[in-house]
Structure formats: structure tokens, C-alpha cells
Amino acid sequence: MRQKGDVYIDISRTKKLSLRLSEKEYKRIERQAKSCGLTKSAYVRQLIVGYEPKESPPADYFAMTRELKEIGNNLNQIVFVANATGLIDEAAYYENVIRLRDSLRRIEQTVTCTSYDS
């Protein structure tokens, strides 16, 4: 037995289970497994042990989060200088606020345009 997170996985699989599904049920499992980056078997096994697999993030998720971290770092540096000197670079601050809003809007559009059909 091997642990993956909070789930124990038995790697000595000797039993086979066969079942019949409707076309709709089969397509749903196939679609959900693919959206999680799993095979159908791995997806069903995770459901059996009580773990509900999560969908893989959109392809540009990591680029978006990296951009948000950069913007946050820029804003943090501006605030640090403002606290130290009593002055704030308003142009740099508002430029980063606008970048942050635009990034958040793109993320929201990406997430809300994703299809979650049942």
C-alpha cells in the first residue's frame, strides 16, 4: 500500500470489476476523468476511496498566478517605500492597480467561460 495525500492506494490490484453504463454515464466519467488529467480507471478508483478528484487548472493558470504575484510584489515595494519616506509613487501604484484589475478580469473570464456540464 502506498499513500498519496490522505488516500491510501493499493498497488496490488488483482481483482477486476465490470459494469454496464449508459452512453451518457460513460461519457460523463470519460469527460470528468480527462478534465482531472486521469484515466477512467484512476478516476473511478479515487471516487471509490472517497476522494473527489479536482479538475486540472486552465492551461494559463500558472502564468496568471505568476503575474498576480509580480503585481503584488510591486505594490508591496511601493507601500514599503511610502511607509519609509512618507511619499508614494502614485503613477507606479495606479499602474499596478490597473494591471491587477485587468489580470483579475482575465482570470474571471477564463474561469466563468469554462464548461462544467453534468
N, C-alpha and C positions, 0 to 999 in steps of 0.2 A: 504494500500500500504506500502511496506517495501523497504528500499534502500539497495542495495548490490553493493558497489563501486559506480560507476557513473550510475548504471542501477536501475530503479525503477521496482519492481516486484509486480504485482497484485496477492495477495494470495487468492482472492475470485474468483476462476475460476469456472464459471458456464456454459460456452459455450464449445462445442465440435466441432472440425474440423476433417473431414475425407477426405482423399485424396488418390489417387492411385499413386503408384510409380512403376517404372520398378525394376526388381531384382537388377540391377546394382546401381540404385539410393538408394534403400533401404539398400543395403549392405554398400554403401558409408556412409550414415548417421549413420548406426549402428557402423561402424568401427571408424568414427570420434568421435562420442559420447563416445565410450568406451575409446579411446585414451585420451580424456579430463576428464575421470572419471565421466561422466554424463549419465543420462538416455537419450534415444532418445528424449523424450518429453522436458526435460530440455535443451537439446542441441538446438532443433528447436526453443524453446521459446527465448533463448538468441540470436539466429540469427534474429528473428523477431524484437526484440527491438534494433537491430543494434550493438550488441556486438558479436564479433567473438571469441568464446572460444579457449583457447590455450591448446595444448597437455600437459599432465602431464609430469614432467621431468622423465628421466630414473630412475629405482629403486635405483641405486647407486649414484645419483646426490648429495644427501646431504653428503654422505661420501666423495665424491670427493671434494666438496666445503670446507668441514671441513679440509681436508688435505692441500688444497691450502692456507687456512687461516693460518694453523700452519706453513707452509713453509714461507709464507710472514712474519709472526711474527718472525721466526728465523732469516730471512735476515735482518729485521728491527733492531733486537737486535745486530746483528753483525755490522751493519752500525753505530749504536749508539756508541758502544764500539770503533769502528775505529775512529769516529769523536772526541770522548773524549780523546783517548790515542794516536792517530796517528798511531795505529797498527791495523792490521786486521788478523783475524784467517782465513788464506786462505783455509785451509783444510775444516773447517766448512762452509765457504762461498761456495766453489765449490761443496761440498756435497749437500747443499741445492739447488744450481742452478741445479744440475743433477736431484734431486728429483722433482723440479719444472718442468723441461723439460719432465721428464717421466710422471708426472701427466697430464700435458697438452696434451701429445701424447695420453694417455689413454682416456682422455675426447674427443679429436678429433675423435678417433676411435669409441667411443661409439656413438657420435652424427652422424657421417657420415655413420655408419652401420645401423642406424635406417631407416626403410622403410617409405616413405611418398607417398604411392600410391594415385592416384586420383580416 
